[in-house]
Structures are given as C-alpha cells and as structure tokens.
C-alpha cells in the first residue's frame, strides 16, 4: 500500500483545483459514494475531509462511467497537477 505522504494529493475540494462542480444523475450517486468509501481512509490520511472526498468522487463520476480506487486516485493527482 502506498504511504499517504506518497499519494501526492493535496487537501482541498475539486473547485480549488479548477474542476467544475458536477450534477450527478441518480444512477451515479451510489457508485460515487462506494468509490469514495473505498479510498476514504487513504484520502483522509492525505488531509482531505469527508465532504472533499465526496466532492472528488462526484466530479470523477461526472466524467467516468466506472473506475476503481487506483484510477480515482490517479485522476485526482492528475487534476491537481494540472493547476
């Protein structure tokens, strides 16, 4: 498992990094929460709050139909690195 310090993820919400707030469909809400719960401990260890984690998962599912924890974490890293 990757150490939290090595995640390369900074605390903050998606909008802090220029990621727009999404409007999720009803079908996207449950998978978004399941994904957030899958990596919640790791992201909390990186300093993100529960609300920030949920917001990142919502933003991820607004543009992805599916994905696992590794893809989600890599997506966050990429969004944060692009700012």
NORDARA-V292420 format. One record per residue. RES is the residue in one small letter. SS is DSSP state (H for helix, E for strand, - for the rest). OMEGA is omega in degrees with one decimal (NA if undefined). NEAR is the number of other ideal C-beta (glycine too) atoms within 8 Angstrom. Layout:
<<RES:SS:OMEGA:NEAR> <RES:SS:OMEGA:NEAR>>
This chain:
<<x:-:179.3:3> <x:-:174.6:6> <x:-:-177.8:6> <x:H:179.6:8> <x:H:-178.9:4> <x:H:-179.8:6> <x:-:-177.8:13> <x:-:-179.9:6> <x:-:-178.6:10> <x:-:174.2:6> <x:-:178.4:7> <x:-:178.6:8> <x:-:178.9:9> <x:H:-177.8:11> <x:H:175.7:9> <x:H:-177.7:5> <x:H:174.9:11> <x:-:178.2:7> <x:-:-177.1:7> <x:-:175.6:7> <x:-:-177.3:8> <x:-:169.1:9> <x:-:-179.2:5> <x:-:171.4:10> <x:-:178.6:6> <x:H:-178.6:5> <x:H:-177.9:6> <x:H:-173.9:11> <x:H:-177.9:9> <x:H:177.9:7> <x:H:177.6:10> <x:H:-179.4:14> <x:H:178.5:10> <x:H:178.3:8> <x:H:178.3:15> <x:H:-179.6:12> <x:H:-179.6:7> <x:H:-176.1:9> <x:H:-174.8:12> <x:H:-177.6:10> <x:H:-179.3:6> <x:H:-179.2:13> <x:H:174.7:14> <x:H:176.9:11> <x:H:177.3:8> <x:-:174.9:11> <x:-:179.7:6> <x:-:176.7:11> <x:-:177.0:7> <x:H:179.4:7> <x:H:178.7:7> <x:H:178.5:12> <x:H:178.2:14> <x:H:179.0:11> <x:H:177.7:12> <x:H:179.4:15> <x:H:177.5:13> <x:H:179.9:13> <x:H:178.3:14> <x:H:-176.7:14> <x:H:175.0:13> <x:H:-178.0:10> <x:H:-179.2:6> <x:-:177.7:9> <x:-:179.5:2> <x:-:178.7:4> <x:-:179.8:8> <x:-:-177.3:7> <x:H:-178.8:9> <x:H:178.9:6> <x:H:179.9:9> <x:H:180.0:15> <x:H:178.4:13> <x:H:179.2:8> <x:H:176.9:11> <x:H:179.7:11> <x:H:-179.5:11> <x:H:178.7:8> <x:H:-179.1:13> <x:H:-179.6:12> <x:H:-176.9:7> <x:-:179.3:7> <x:-:NA:6>>
